[in-house]
Amino acid sequence: MNLRECKRCLLLESGEKAVFETVNAYLENLDESEKVSDKIYRERLNNCSECDSLISGMCLKCGCYVEIRAALKNKSCPNADNRRW
């Protein structure tokens, strides 16, 4: 694991290539009915990228990888004080 913490970075940007590839494989195997559209996914990731609670692809509010949470229809931003999506 890369020990560098990258504030407001998604997994690939933070140098977490192996984790990024695992997350992508997981997302590719999800049923399309469980996922949001590509447009909504990109919008959610953009909002996460602007959040102070994002460190190296992980949300500090809930501990998830934002690439996974943002892709799922049944999920929302976990920041109860300032929901971004």
C-alpha positions as CSV (number, residue, x, y, z in Angstrom):
1,M,0.0,0.0,0.0
2,N,1.2,3.5,-0.8
3,L,1.9,5.3,2.5
4,R,1.4,8.7,1.0
5,E,-2.0,10.2,1.8
6,C,-3.4,12.2,-1.0
7,K,-6.0,14.7,0.1
8,R,-8.9,14.8,-2.3
9,C,-7.5,12.1,-4.6
10,L,-9.3,9.1,-6.0
11,L,-7.6,5.7,-5.9
12,L,-5.6,5.9,-9.2
13,E,-4.6,9.5,-8.6
14,S,-3.2,8.5,-5.2
15,G,-0.9,5.8,-6.6
16,E,-3.1,2.9,-5.3
17,K,-3.1,1.1,-8.7
18,A,-3.6,-2.4,-7.3
19,V,-6.5,-1.4,-5.2
20,F,-7.9,0.6,-8.1
21,E,-7.8,-2.4,-10.3
22,T,-9.5,-4.6,-7.7
23,V,-12.3,-2.0,-7.3
24,N,-12.7,-1.7,-11.0
25,A,-13.0,-5.5,-11.3
26,Y,-15.7,-5.5,-8.6
27,L,-17.6,-2.7,-10.4
28,E,-17.4,-4.5,-13.7
29,N,-19.0,-7.6,-12.1
30,L,-22.0,-5.7,-10.6
31,D,-25.3,-6.0,-12.3
32,E,-26.1,-2.9,-14.4
33,S,-29.4,-2.6,-12.6
34,E,-27.4,-1.8,-9.3
35,K,-25.3,1.0,-10.9
36,V,-26.0,4.6,-11.7
37,S,-25.4,5.9,-15.1
38,D,-21.8,6.9,-16.2
39,K,-22.9,10.6,-16.1
40,I,-24.1,10.4,-12.5
41,Y,-21.1,8.3,-11.5
42,R,-18.7,11.0,-12.8
43,E,-20.8,13.8,-11.1
44,R,-20.6,11.9,-7.8
45,L,-16.9,11.4,-8.1
46,N,-16.3,15.0,-8.9
47,N,-18.3,16.0,-5.8
48,C,-16.2,13.5,-3.7
49,S,-13.0,15.0,-5.2
50,E,-13.9,18.4,-3.7
51,C,-14.6,17.0,-0.2
52,D,-12.2,17.4,2.7
53,S,-13.2,13.9,3.9
54,L,-11.6,12.2,0.9
55,I,-8.1,10.7,1.5
56,S,-6.4,8.5,-1.1
57,G,-9.7,7.3,-2.5
58,M,-11.3,6.6,0.8
59,C,-14.1,8.5,2.5
60,L,-13.3,9.3,6.1
61,K,-17.0,9.6,7.0
62,C,-17.7,5.9,6.3
63,G,-14.5,4.2,5.4
64,C,-15.6,3.2,1.9
65,Y,-13.8,3.5,-1.4
66,V,-15.7,6.3,-3.1
67,E,-15.4,4.7,-6.5
68,I,-17.6,1.9,-5.2
69,R,-20.1,3.9,-3.2
70,A,-20.6,6.5,-6.0
71,A,-21.4,3.7,-8.5
72,L,-24.3,2.2,-6.5
73,K,-27.9,3.3,-6.9
74,N,-28.8,2.5,-3.3
75,K,-26.0,4.6,-1.8
76,S,-25.7,8.3,-1.0
77,C,-23.0,10.6,0.4
78,P,-22.4,9.6,4.0
79,N,-21.7,13.1,5.2
80,A,-24.8,13.9,7.1
81,D,-23.7,17.5,7.8
82,N,-23.0,18.3,4.2
83,R,-24.3,15.7,1.7
84,R,-22.7,16.2,-1.7
85,W,-25.0,13.8,-3.6
